[in-house]
Amino acid sequence: MSAIAWTAVGSLVAWLWLLLGQGFFWRTDVRLPARRELPTWPSVCVVVPARDEAAVLPVSLPSLLAQDYPGPAEVFLVDDGSTDGTGELARRLADRHGGLPLTVGSPGEPPAGWTGKLWAVRHGIGLARARGPEYLLLTDADIAHAPDSLRRLVAAADTGGFDVVSQMARLRVESLWERLVVPAFVYFFAQLYPFRRIGRKGSRTAAAAGGCVLLRTEAAERARIPDAIRQAVIDDVALARAVKGGGGHIWLGLAERVDSVRPYPRLHDLWGMVSRSAYAQLRHNPVLLLGTVAGLVLVYLVPPAAVVLGPVTGSAAATLAGGLAWLVMTGTYLPMLRYYRQPVWLAPLLPFTAFLYLLMTVDSAVQHYRGRGAAWKGRTYTRPDAVADES
C-alpha cells in the first residue's frame, strides 16, 4: 500500500479507539446525576467574579438573584477593577429585581503570582466565609441560570456525596462562526476530559467548567482553593484536580438550564477565547505542541485528504480508510450538534474546524514566545510557570 493509504489506516485505527476507548466522550447524555429533595437545605454563597461585564450583567445577574432556593443563599459579586461601571450596575439591578441579597466587593489589583480571575474569586470567598456557607457556587458573570438551577445543583451534590458538581454551560450559538467553532470547542474538551471518567471514583481524570462550579466549602478548605491554584491560567481544571487530588468526589456534565449569554460573533472573538490558554493547556511544552499538531493532522486532516488524494493516486485503500475514518468522525460529532440544536450538515465540516483549532494552538504558542503570554480581561501573564499547579 502507498504511504497515504497507511496513514489513512492509522487515522481510522485512531478513530476506532476514540469511538470505543476514550470514555464514550462523544455521548451527550451526561447530565445532572440522580437527586432528591432535601429535608433541610444547606446554606450557599454565590461568588461572581466580574471585570467589565456591564454588557451581560442585565441578563445574567437577575437570573441569579431570582433563584428559587429553599435554604439560605446570598450573592457576592466581585468587581475586579472594572472601568465600565460593572459594580454600580450590579447594585442597580439588585434594587430593581430584588431576590437574593447581593453584596458587591472590590479586591484591588492582584499581587504578583495571581492569574486570571482567581484573585477576585479569593476575595469573594473571603466575603462569603463570614456567612459560614456549606456550599459555594462559583459562576461567571456571563452565565444565566434557570430559577431552579441552584436547587438542582445542591440536591445533586448532597444526594451523590459530591464535593464538586460542575456543569458545562450551553454557549451561545447564533453567528456562522459560533456554529462552526462553539460545538467543536465542547466536543474537543470532552475528548480531552471524558465526563464519565471524571465522575468515577479512582479515575485520575479531573476537570470542571468554570462558568458553573458548585463546591463544598469543606473541600475548598481542604484543597486550599483558590490559593493552591493561584498561578493557574486554566483555573477550572486546576480546581478540579486539586479537589480530586485531595480525595474529593467530583462530577462534570453538560448543562440543561445554564447558558452563557456572551456573544462571540466574529472569528477573531473565538480565536482569542481559544488561543489565550491553548498553549497553557500544553504546559508551555514545545514537545507537547508538536505532538498535538501531529495528532490533529493525523486524526482530523488525514481522512478528508485521503478521500481526495486516494482517487488521484489510484489508491482505493486510501480512499476507503479515509472515508471510513471521516464517517466515524462525523458520527461522533452529531450528538454534540444535536445538543446545540445545529444542522447535521455541519458534522462533515469538523476537519475544517479542527484545522482552525490547530492554527489557534500554534498562535497561542507564538504569542507566548513573543512574551505576551496568556491573557484575561486585559491582563497578560507571561510567567513560564503560570500553570505549574495544573500539572
BAZAMI-815222 format. One record per residue (C-alpha): x, y, z; residue number from 0. Coordinates in nm, 2 decimals, always signed. Example, Ala and Ser with C-alpha at 12.3 -4.5 7.8 and 13.67 -1.06 7.14 Angstrom:
2
<r px="+1.23" py="-0.45" pz="+0.78" k="0"/>
<r px="+1.37" py="-0.11" pz="+0.71" k="1"/>
This chain:
391
<r px="+0.00" py="+0.00" pz="+0.00" k="0"/>
<r px="+0.10" py="+0.36" pz="-0.05" k="1"/>
<r px="+0.21" py="+0.59" pz="+0.22" k="2"/>
<r px="-0.11" py="+0.79" pz="+0.21" k="3"/>
<r px="-0.30" py="+0.46" pz="+0.24" k="4"/>
<r px="-0.10" py="+0.35" pz="+0.55" k="5"/>
<r px="-0.15" py="+0.70" pz="+0.70" k="6"/>
<r px="-0.53" py="+0.68" pz="+0.64" k="7"/>
<r px="-0.54" py="+0.34" pz="+0.80" k="8"/>
<r px="-0.36" py="+0.48" pz="+1.10" k="9"/>
<r px="-0.62" py="+0.76" pz="+1.12" k="10"/>
<r px="-0.90" py="+0.50" pz="+1.10" k="11"/>
<r px="-0.75" py="+0.30" pz="+1.39" k="12"/>
<r px="-0.72" py="+0.62" pz="+1.59" k="13"/>
<r px="-1.09" py="+0.69" pz="+1.54" k="14"/>
<r px="-1.19" py="+0.34" pz="+1.63" k="15"/>
<r px="-1.00" py="+0.37" pz="+1.95" k="16"/>
<r px="-1.16" py="+0.72" pz="+2.02" k="17"/>
<r px="-1.50" py="+0.58" pz="+1.94" k="18"/>
<r px="-1.48" py="+0.29" pz="+2.19" k="19"/>
<r px="-1.18" py="+0.35" pz="+2.42" k="20"/>
<r px="-1.20" py="+0.72" pz="+2.52" k="21"/>
<r px="-1.48" py="+0.71" pz="+2.78" k="22"/>
<r px="-1.75" py="+0.74" pz="+2.51" k="23"/>
<r px="-1.66" py="+1.11" pz="+2.51" k="24"/>
<r px="-1.89" py="+1.18" pz="+2.22" k="25"/>
<r px="-2.21" py="+1.10" pz="+2.41" k="26"/>
<r px="-2.40" py="+1.40" pz="+2.54" k="27"/>
<r px="-2.63" py="+1.22" pz="+2.80" k="28"/>
<r px="-2.41" py="+1.30" pz="+3.10" k="29"/>
<r px="-2.65" py="+1.54" pz="+3.28" k="30"/>
<r px="-2.71" py="+1.62" pz="+3.64" k="31"/>
<r px="-2.69" py="+1.29" pz="+3.84" k="32"/>
<r px="-2.98" py="+1.15" pz="+4.04" k="33"/>
<r px="-3.10" py="+1.38" pz="+4.32" k="34"/>
<r px="-3.37" py="+1.40" pz="+4.58" k="35"/>
<r px="-3.55" py="+1.68" pz="+4.77" k="36"/>
<r px="-3.36" py="+1.76" pz="+5.09" k="37"/>
<r px="-3.53" py="+1.78" pz="+5.43" k="38"/>
<r px="-3.30" py="+2.07" pz="+5.52" k="39"/>
<r px="-3.13" py="+2.28" pz="+5.26" k="40"/>
<r px="-2.77" py="+2.38" pz="+5.33" k="41"/>
<r px="-2.66" py="+2.74" pz="+5.31" k="42"/>
<r px="-2.50" py="+2.86" pz="+4.98" k="43"/>
<r px="-2.30" py="+3.17" pz="+4.88" k="44"/>
<r px="-2.27" py="+3.25" pz="+4.52" k="45"/>
<r px="-1.94" py="+3.41" pz="+4.41" k="46"/>
<r px="-1.93" py="+3.60" pz="+4.08" k="47"/>
<r px="-1.60" py="+3.75" pz="+3.96" k="48"/>
<r px="-1.68" py="+4.03" pz="+3.72" k="49"/>
<r px="-1.44" py="+4.25" pz="+3.52" k="50"/>
<r px="-1.60" py="+4.49" pz="+3.27" k="51"/>
<r px="-1.92" py="+4.29" pz="+3.24" k="52"/>
<r px="-2.18" py="+4.56" pz="+3.21" k="53"/>
<r px="-2.29" py="+4.43" pz="+2.87" k="54"/>
<r px="-2.40" py="+4.09" pz="+3.00" k="55"/>
<r px="-2.50" py="+4.16" pz="+3.36" k="56"/>
<r px="-2.86" py="+4.28" pz="+3.28" k="57"/>
<r px="-2.93" py="+3.92" pz="+3.16" k="58"/>
<r px="-2.72" py="+3.71" pz="+3.39" k="59"/>
<r px="-2.73" py="+3.87" pz="+3.73" k="60"/>
<r px="-3.12" py="+3.89" pz="+3.76" k="61"/>
<r px="-3.12" py="+3.51" pz="+3.69" k="62"/>
<r px="-2.90" py="+3.45" pz="+4.00" k="63"/>
<r px="-3.10" py="+3.69" pz="+4.22" k="64"/>
<r px="-3.42" py="+3.51" pz="+4.12" k="65"/>
<r px="-3.31" py="+3.16" pz="+4.23" k="66"/>
<r px="-3.58" py="+2.96" pz="+4.39" k="67"/>
<r px="-3.37" py="+2.81" pz="+4.66" k="68"/>
<r px="-3.54" py="+2.69" pz="+4.98" k="69"/>
<r px="-3.23" py="+2.74" pz="+5.21" k="70"/>
<r px="-3.02" py="+3.05" pz="+5.29" k="71"/>
<r px="-2.84" py="+3.19" pz="+4.99" k="72"/>
<r px="-2.66" py="+3.51" pz="+4.91" k="73"/>
<r px="-2.48" py="+3.65" pz="+4.61" k="74"/>
<r px="-2.13" py="+3.81" pz="+4.62" k="75"/>
<r px="-2.03" py="+3.99" pz="+4.31" k="76"/>
<r px="-1.66" py="+4.09" pz="+4.30" k="77"/>
<r px="-1.60" py="+4.40" pz="+4.08" k="78"/>
<r px="-1.24" py="+4.32" pz="+3.96" k="79"/>
<r px="-1.12" py="+4.67" pz="+3.86" k="80"/>
<r px="-1.39" py="+4.73" pz="+3.60" k="81"/>
<r px="-1.39" py="+5.05" pz="+3.40" k="82"/>
<r px="-1.75" py="+5.02" pz="+3.27" k="83"/>
<r px="-1.95" py="+5.06" pz="+3.59" k="84"/>
<r px="-2.00" py="+4.69" pz="+3.65" k="85"/>
<r px="-2.03" py="+4.73" pz="+4.03" k="86"/>
<r px="-2.28" py="+5.01" pz="+4.02" k="87"/>
<r px="-2.48" py="+4.84" pz="+3.76" k="88"/>
<r px="-2.50" py="+4.53" pz="+3.98" k="89"/>
<r px="-2.63" py="+4.73" pz="+4.27" k="90"/>
<r px="-2.90" py="+4.89" pz="+4.05" k="91"/>
<r px="-3.01" py="+4.56" pz="+3.91" k="92"/>
<r px="-3.04" py="+4.42" pz="+4.27" k="93"/>
<r px="-3.25" py="+4.72" pz="+4.37" k="94"/>
<r px="-3.47" py="+4.68" pz="+4.06" k="95"/>
<r px="-3.52" py="+4.30" pz="+4.07" k="96"/>
<r px="-3.49" py="+4.21" pz="+4.43" k="97"/>
<r px="-3.45" py="+3.84" pz="+4.52" k="98"/>
<r px="-3.14" py="+3.70" pz="+4.69" k="99"/>
<r px="-2.93" py="+3.95" pz="+4.89" k="100"/>
<r px="-2.64" py="+4.10" pz="+4.69" k="101"/>
<r px="-2.30" py="+4.22" pz="+4.82" k="102"/>
<r px="-2.06" py="+4.40" pz="+4.58" k="103"/>
<r px="-1.70" py="+4.39" pz="+4.67" k="104"/>
<r px="-1.37" py="+4.50" pz="+4.51" k="105"/>
<r px="-1.04" py="+4.32" pz="+4.57" k="106"/>
<r px="-0.80" py="+4.58" pz="+4.43" k="107"/>
<r px="-0.52" py="+4.49" pz="+4.19" k="108"/>
<r px="-0.39" py="+4.13" pz="+4.23" k="109"/>
<r px="-0.05" py="+4.08" pz="+4.38" k="110"/>
<r px="+0.23" py="+3.90" pz="+4.18" k="111"/>
<r px="+0.16" py="+3.53" pz="+4.13" k="112"/>
<r px="-0.21" py="+3.55" pz="+4.09" k="113"/>
<r px="-0.36" py="+3.49" pz="+3.74" k="114"/>
<r px="-0.69" py="+3.54" pz="+3.57" k="115"/>
<r px="-1.00" py="+3.58" pz="+3.79" k="116"/>
<r px="-0.86" py="+3.38" pz="+4.09" k="117"/>
<r px="-0.77" py="+3.69" pz="+4.29" k="118"/>
<r px="-1.13" py="+3.81" pz="+4.26" k="119"/>
<r px="-1.26" py="+3.46" pz="+4.35" k="120"/>
<r px="-1.04" py="+3.46" pz="+4.66" k="121"/>
<r px="-1.19" py="+3.80" pz="+4.77" k="122"/>
<r px="-1.54" py="+3.67" pz="+4.71" k="123"/>
<r px="-1.48" py="+3.35" pz="+4.91" k="124"/>
<r px="-1.34" py="+3.57" pz="+5.19" k="125"/>
<r px="-1.66" py="+3.77" pz="+5.20" k="126"/>
<r px="-1.87" py="+3.46" pz="+5.19" k="127"/>
<r px="-1.67" py="+3.29" pz="+5.47" k="128"/>
<r px="-1.83" py="+3.52" pz="+5.73" k="129"/>
<r px="-2.17" py="+3.36" pz="+5.65" k="130"/>
<r px="-2.03" py="+3.01" pz="+5.71" k="131"/>
<r px="-2.19" py="+2.85" pz="+5.39" k="132"/>
<r px="-2.18" py="+2.48" pz="+5.34" k="133"/>
<r px="-2.15" py="+2.53" pz="+4.96" k="134"/>
<r px="-2.00" py="+2.79" pz="+4.73" k="135"/>
<r px="-2.13" py="+2.84" pz="+4.38" k="136"/>
<r px="-1.86" py="+2.98" pz="+4.16" k="137"/>
<r px="-2.02" py="+3.12" pz="+3.84" k="138"/>
<r px="-1.91" py="+3.36" pz="+3.57" k="139"/>
<r px="-2.07" py="+3.70" pz="+3.51" k="140"/>
<r px="-2.19" py="+3.59" pz="+3.17" k="141"/>
<r px="-2.38" py="+3.28" pz="+3.29" k="142"/>
<r px="-2.76" py="+3.28" pz="+3.31" k="143"/>
<r px="-2.92" py="+3.03" pz="+3.54" k="144"/>
<r px="-3.28" py="+2.89" pz="+3.53" k="145"/>
<r px="-3.47" py="+2.96" pz="+3.85" k="146"/>
<r px="-3.42" py="+2.61" pz="+3.99" k="147"/>
<r px="-3.05" py="+2.58" pz="+3.89" k="148"/>
<r px="-2.91" py="+2.63" pz="+4.24" k="149"/>
<r px="-3.16" py="+2.40" pz="+4.39" k="150"/>
<r px="-3.08" py="+2.12" pz="+4.14" k="151"/>
<r px="-2.71" py="+2.16" pz="+4.18" k="152"/>
<r px="-2.72" py="+2.14" pz="+4.56" k="153"/>
<r px="-2.96" py="+1.84" pz="+4.55" k="154"/>
<r px="-2.73" py="+1.66" pz="+4.31" k="155"/>
<r px="-2.42" py="+1.73" pz="+4.53" k="156"/>
<r px="-2.59" py="+1.63" pz="+4.85" k="157"/>
<r px="-2.76" py="+1.32" pz="+4.71" k="158"/>
<r px="-2.44" py="+1.19" pz="+4.54" k="159"/>
<r px="-2.19" py="+1.30" pz="+4.80" k="160"/>
<r px="-2.00" py="+1.51" pz="+4.55" k="161"/>
<r px="-1.75" py="+1.78" pz="+4.66" k="162"/>
<r px="-1.78" py="+1.94" pz="+4.32" k="163"/>
<r px="-2.07" py="+1.95" pz="+4.08" k="164"/>
<r px="-2.00" py="+2.14" pz="+3.77" k="165"/>
<r px="-2.20" py="+2.20" pz="+3.45" k="166"/>
<r px="-2.06" py="+2.30" pz="+3.11" k="167"/>
<r px="-2.29" py="+2.59" pz="+3.03" k="168"/>
<r px="-2.45" py="+2.59" pz="+2.69" k="169"/>
<r px="-2.26" py="+2.85" pz="+2.50" k="170"/>
<r px="-2.43" py="+3.09" pz="+2.26" k="171"/>
<r px="-2.45" py="+2.96" pz="+1.90" k="172"/>
<r px="-2.61" py="+3.22" pz="+1.67" k="173"/>
<r px="-2.35" py="+3.36" pz="+1.42" k="174"/>
<r px="-2.19" py="+3.15" pz="+1.15" k="175"/>
<r px="-1.86" py="+3.13" pz="+1.33" k="176"/>
<r px="-2.02" py="+3.03" pz="+1.65" k="177"/>
<r px="-2.20" py="+2.75" pz="+1.48" k="178"/>
<r px="-1.87" py="+2.63" pz="+1.33" k="179"/>
<r px="-1.65" py="+2.67" pz="+1.64" k="180"/>
<r px="-1.85" py="+2.65" pz="+1.96" k="181"/>
<r px="-1.99" py="+2.30" pz="+1.95" k="182"/>
<r px="-1.65" py="+2.17" pz="+1.85" k="183"/>
<r px="-1.50" py="+2.35" pz="+2.15" k="184"/>
<r px="-1.71" py="+2.15" pz="+2.38" k="185"/>
<r px="-1.66" py="+1.83" pz="+2.17" k="186"/>
<r px="-1.28" py="+1.87" pz="+2.19" k="187"/>
<r px="-1.30" py="+1.94" pz="+2.57" k="188"/>
<r px="-1.49" py="+1.62" pz="+2.63" k="189"/>
<r px="-1.24" py="+1.43" pz="+2.42" k="190"/>
<r px="-0.96" py="+1.55" pz="+2.65" k="191"/>
<r px="-1.16" py="+1.51" pz="+2.97" k="192"/>
<r px="-1.43" py="+1.24" pz="+2.92" k="193"/>
<r px="-1.72" py="+1.33" pz="+3.15" k="194"/>
<r px="-1.78" py="+0.97" pz="+3.25" k="195"/>
<r px="-1.43" py="+0.93" pz="+3.38" k="196"/>
<r px="-1.44" py="+1.25" pz="+3.58" k="197"/>
<r px="-1.73" py="+1.13" pz="+3.79" k="198"/>
<r px="-1.58" py="+0.79" pz="+3.85" k="199"/>
<r px="-1.40" py="+0.73" pz="+4.19" k="200"/>
<r px="-1.05" py="+0.61" pz="+4.14" k="201"/>
<r px="-1.01" py="+0.78" pz="+3.80" k="202"/>
<r px="-0.73" py="+1.03" pz="+3.76" k="203"/>
<r px="-0.93" py="+1.24" pz="+3.51" k="204"/>
<r px="-1.04" py="+1.57" pz="+3.66" k="205"/>
<r px="-1.19" py="+1.88" pz="+3.51" k="206"/>
<r px="-1.46" py="+2.14" pz="+3.58" k="207"/>
<r px="-1.63" py="+2.41" pz="+3.38" k="208"/>
<r px="-1.56" py="+2.75" pz="+3.54" k="209"/>
<r px="-1.89" py="+2.90" pz="+3.45" k="210"/>
<r px="-2.08" py="+2.68" pz="+3.69" k="211"/>
<r px="-1.90" py="+2.51" pz="+3.98" k="212"/>
<r px="-2.08" py="+2.41" pz="+4.30" k="213"/>
<r px="-1.80" py="+2.35" pz="+4.56" k="214"/>
<r px="-1.84" py="+2.21" pz="+4.90" k="215"/>
<r px="-1.68" py="+2.46" pz="+5.14" k="216"/>
<r px="-1.51" py="+2.19" pz="+5.34" k="217"/>
<r px="-1.35" py="+2.05" pz="+5.03" k="218"/>
<r px="-1.24" py="+2.40" pz="+4.92" k="219"/>
<r px="-1.06" py="+2.45" pz="+5.26" k="220"/>
<r px="-0.91" py="+2.10" pz="+5.24" k="221"/>
<r px="-0.77" py="+2.17" pz="+4.89" k="222"/>
<r px="-0.67" py="+2.53" pz="+4.98" k="223"/>
<r px="-0.89" py="+2.68" pz="+4.70" k="224"/>
<r px="-0.81" py="+2.92" pz="+4.54" k="225"/>
<r px="-0.46" py="+2.98" pz="+4.70" k="226"/>
<r px="-0.32" py="+2.64" pz="+4.59" k="227"/>
<r px="-0.41" py="+2.72" pz="+4.22" k="228"/>
<r px="-0.33" py="+3.09" pz="+4.22" k="229"/>
<r px="-0.09" py="+3.06" pz="+3.93" k="230"/>
<r px="-0.32" py="+2.85" pz="+3.71" k="231"/>
<r px="-0.44" py="+3.00" pz="+3.38" k="232"/>
<r px="-0.69" py="+2.73" pz="+3.33" k="233"/>
<r px="-0.84" py="+2.76" pz="+3.67" k="234"/>
<r px="-1.14" py="+2.54" pz="+3.64" k="235"/>
<r px="-0.94" py="+2.23" pz="+3.55" k="236"/>
<r px="-0.68" py="+2.32" pz="+3.82" k="237"/>
<r px="-0.96" py="+2.35" pz="+4.08" k="238"/>
<r px="-1.10" py="+2.00" pz="+3.99" k="239"/>
<r px="-0.75" py="+1.84" pz="+4.01" k="240"/>
<r px="-0.68" py="+2.00" pz="+4.35" k="241"/>
<r px="-1.01" py="+1.88" pz="+4.49" k="242"/>
<r px="-0.99" py="+1.53" pz="+4.34" k="243"/>
<r px="-0.62" py="+1.50" pz="+4.44" k="244"/>
<r px="-0.72" py="+1.57" pz="+4.80" k="245"/>
<r px="-0.97" py="+1.27" pz="+4.79" k="246"/>
<r px="-1.27" py="+1.47" pz="+4.68" k="247"/>
<r px="-1.55" py="+1.33" pz="+4.46" k="248"/>
<r px="-1.62" py="+1.55" pz="+4.16" k="249"/>
<r px="-1.87" py="+1.55" pz="+3.87" k="250"/>
<r px="-1.89" py="+1.73" pz="+3.54" k="251"/>
<r px="-2.16" py="+1.72" pz="+3.28" k="252"/>
<r px="-2.35" py="+1.92" pz="+3.02" k="253"/>
<r px="-2.59" py="+2.18" pz="+3.13" k="254"/>
<r px="-2.96" py="+2.17" pz="+3.07" k="255"/>
<r px="-3.07" py="+2.50" pz="+3.22" k="256"/>
<r px="-2.74" py="+2.70" pz="+3.25" k="257"/>
<r px="-2.65" py="+2.92" pz="+2.95" k="258"/>
<r px="-2.37" py="+3.16" pz="+2.86" k="259"/>
<r px="-2.50" py="+3.49" pz="+2.72" k="260"/>
<r px="-2.17" py="+3.62" pz="+2.60" k="261"/>
<r px="-2.16" py="+3.66" pz="+2.22" k="262"/>
<r px="-1.87" py="+3.56" pz="+2.00" k="263"/>
<r px="-1.99" py="+3.69" pz="+1.67" k="264"/>
<r px="-1.66" py="+3.71" pz="+1.48" k="265"/>
<r px="-1.38" py="+3.45" pz="+1.43" k="266"/>
<r px="-1.15" py="+3.70" pz="+1.60" k="267"/>
<r px="-1.35" py="+3.68" pz="+1.92" k="268"/>
<r px="-1.35" py="+3.30" pz="+1.92" k="269"/>
<r px="-0.98" py="+3.29" pz="+1.82" k="270"/>
<r px="-0.90" py="+3.49" pz="+2.13" k="271"/>
<r px="-1.11" py="+3.27" pz="+2.35" k="272"/>
<r px="-0.92" py="+2.96" pz="+2.25" k="273"/>
<r px="-0.57" py="+3.09" pz="+2.19" k="274"/>
<r px="-0.54" py="+3.28" pz="+2.52" k="275"/>
<r px="-0.49" py="+2.95" pz="+2.71" k="276"/>
<r px="-0.43" py="+2.68" pz="+2.44" k="277"/>
<r px="-0.05" py="+2.67" pz="+2.50" k="278"/>
<r px="-0.10" py="+2.68" pz="+2.87" k="279"/>
<r px="-0.31" py="+2.36" pz="+2.84" k="280"/>
<r px="+0.01" py="+2.21" pz="+2.69" k="281"/>
<r px="+0.22" py="+2.33" pz="+2.98" k="282"/>
<r px="+0.41" py="+2.56" pz="+2.75" k="283"/>
<r px="+0.60" py="+2.25" pz="+2.63" k="284"/>
<r px="+0.71" py="+2.26" pz="+2.27" k="285"/>
<r px="+0.73" py="+1.88" pz="+2.25" k="286"/>
<r px="+0.36" py="+1.86" pz="+2.36" k="287"/>
<r px="+0.29" py="+2.12" pz="+2.10" k="288"/>
<r px="+0.45" py="+1.92" pz="+1.82" k="289"/>
<r px="+0.27" py="+1.61" pz="+1.93" k="290"/>
<r px="-0.07" py="+1.79" pz="+1.94" k="291"/>
<r px="-0.02" py="+1.93" pz="+1.59" k="292"/>
<r px="+0.08" py="+1.59" pz="+1.46" k="293"/>
<r px="-0.22" py="+1.43" pz="+1.64" k="294"/>
<r px="-0.47" py="+1.69" pz="+1.50" k="295"/>
<r px="-0.33" py="+1.63" pz="+1.15" k="296"/>
<r px="-0.35" py="+1.25" pz="+1.17" k="297"/>
<r px="-0.69" py="+1.24" pz="+1.33" k="298"/>
<r px="-0.88" py="+1.52" pz="+1.17" k="299"/>
<r px="-0.70" py="+1.63" pz="+0.85" k="300"/>
<r px="-0.58" py="+1.30" pz="+0.70" k="301"/>
<r px="-0.93" py="+1.15" pz="+0.64" k="302"/>
<r px="-1.05" py="+1.42" pz="+0.40" k="303"/>
<r px="-0.70" py="+1.44" pz="+0.24" k="304"/>
<r px="-0.71" py="+1.06" pz="+0.18" k="305"/>
<r px="-1.05" py="+1.08" pz="+0.03" k="306"/>
<r px="-0.93" py="+1.35" pz="-0.21" k="307"/>
<r px="-0.58" py="+1.20" pz="-0.29" k="308"/>
<r px="-0.69" py="+0.84" pz="-0.30" k="309"/>
<r px="-0.85" py="+0.86" pz="-0.64" k="310"/>
<r px="-0.57" py="+1.09" pz="-0.77" k="311"/>
<r px="-0.30" py="+0.84" pz="-0.67" k="312"/>
<r px="-0.51" py="+0.53" pz="-0.76" k="313"/>
<r px="-0.52" py="+0.41" pz="-0.41" k="314"/>
<r px="-0.85" py="+0.25" pz="-0.33" k="315"/>
<r px="-0.73" py="+0.16" pz="+0.02" k="316"/>
<r px="-0.65" py="+0.52" pz="+0.10" k="317"/>
<r px="-1.00" py="+0.63" pz="-0.02" k="318"/>
<r px="-1.17" py="+0.36" pz="+0.18" k="319"/>
<r px="-0.98" py="+0.40" pz="+0.50" k="320"/>
<r px="-1.00" py="+0.78" pz="+0.48" k="321"/>
<r px="-1.37" py="+0.77" pz="+0.41" k="322"/>
<r px="-1.44" py="+0.53" pz="+0.70" k="323"/>
<r px="-1.24" py="+0.75" pz="+0.94" k="324"/>
<r px="-1.42" py="+1.06" pz="+0.82" k="325"/>
<r px="-1.75" py="+0.88" pz="+0.87" k="326"/>
<r px="-1.67" py="+0.78" pz="+1.22" k="327"/>
<r px="-1.55" py="+1.13" pz="+1.30" k="328"/>
<r px="-1.88" py="+1.27" pz="+1.16" k="329"/>
<r px="-2.09" py="+1.03" pz="+1.35" k="330"/>
<r px="-1.92" py="+1.11" pz="+1.69" k="331"/>
<r px="-1.98" py="+1.48" pz="+1.63" k="332"/>
<r px="-2.35" py="+1.45" pz="+1.56" k="333"/>
<r px="-2.46" py="+1.42" pz="+1.92" k="334"/>
<r px="-2.29" py="+1.75" pz="+2.01" k="335"/>
<r px="-2.45" py="+1.92" pz="+1.72" k="336"/>
<r px="-2.79" py="+1.79" pz="+1.83" k="337"/>
<r px="-2.73" py="+1.91" pz="+2.18" k="338"/>
<r px="-2.66" py="+2.26" pz="+2.04" k="339"/>
<r px="-2.96" py="+2.23" pz="+1.80" k="340"/>
<r px="-2.75" py="+2.27" pz="+1.49" k="341"/>
<r px="-2.80" py="+2.13" pz="+1.14" k="342"/>
<r px="-2.63" py="+1.79" pz="+1.07" k="343"/>
<r px="-2.46" py="+1.93" pz="+0.76" k="344"/>
<r px="-2.20" py="+2.09" pz="+0.99" k="345"/>
<r px="-2.07" py="+1.75" pz="+1.10" k="346"/>
<r px="-1.86" py="+1.67" pz="+0.79" k="347"/>
<r px="-1.70" py="+2.02" pz="+0.83" k="348"/>
<r px="-1.53" py="+1.92" pz="+1.16" k="349"/>
<r px="-1.19" py="+1.87" pz="+0.98" k="350"/>
<r px="-1.21" py="+2.24" pz="+0.88" k="351"/>
<r px="-1.29" py="+2.35" pz="+1.24" k="352"/>
<r px="-1.01" py="+2.12" pz="+1.37" k="353"/>
<r px="-0.77" py="+2.30" pz="+1.13" k="354"/>
<r px="-0.87" py="+2.63" pz="+1.28" k="355"/>
<r px="-0.81" py="+2.50" pz="+1.63" k="356"/>
<r px="-0.46" py="+2.38" pz="+1.51" k="357"/>
<r px="-0.38" py="+2.73" pz="+1.40" k="358"/>
<r px="-0.52" py="+2.88" pz="+1.72" k="359"/>
<r px="-0.30" py="+2.65" pz="+1.93" k="360"/>
<r px="+0.01" py="+2.74" pz="+1.72" k="361"/>
<r px="-0.08" py="+3.11" pz="+1.75" k="362"/>
<r px="-0.11" py="+3.06" pz="+2.13" k="363"/>
<r px="+0.25" py="+2.93" pz="+2.14" k="364"/>
<r px="+0.37" py="+3.21" pz="+1.92" k="365"/>
<r px="+0.22" py="+3.47" pz="+2.15" k="366"/>
<r px="+0.38" py="+3.30" pz="+2.45" k="367"/>
<r px="+0.73" py="+3.31" pz="+2.29" k="368"/>
<r px="+0.68" py="+3.67" pz="+2.20" k="369"/>
<r px="+0.63" py="+3.75" pz="+2.56" k="370"/>
<r px="+0.26" py="+3.82" pz="+2.55" k="371"/>
<r px="+0.16" py="+3.51" pz="+2.75" k="372"/>
<r px="-0.20" py="+3.42" pz="+2.84" k="373"/>
<r px="-0.45" py="+3.70" pz="+2.89" k="374"/>
<r px="-0.77" py="+3.75" pz="+3.08" k="375"/>
<r px="-0.98" py="+4.07" pz="+3.06" k="376"/>
<r px="-0.69" py="+4.29" pz="+2.96" k="377"/>
<r px="-0.44" py="+4.13" pz="+3.19" k="378"/>
<r px="-0.15" py="+3.94" pz="+3.05" k="379"/>
<r px="+0.05" py="+3.68" pz="+3.23" k="380"/>
<r px="+0.39" py="+3.59" pz="+3.09" k="381"/>
<r px="+0.54" py="+3.37" pz="+3.37" k="382"/>
<r px="+0.66" py="+3.04" pz="+3.22" k="383"/>
<r px="+0.54" py="+2.86" pz="+3.54" k="384"/>
<r px="+0.19" py="+3.01" pz="+3.53" k="385"/>
<r px="+0.03" py="+2.67" pz="+3.51" k="386"/>
<r px="+0.26" py="+2.49" pz="+3.75" k="387"/>
<r px="-0.03" py="+2.40" pz="+3.97" k="388"/>
<r px="-0.22" py="+2.23" pz="+3.69" k="389"/>
<r px="+0.03" py="+1.96" pz="+3.62" k="390"/>
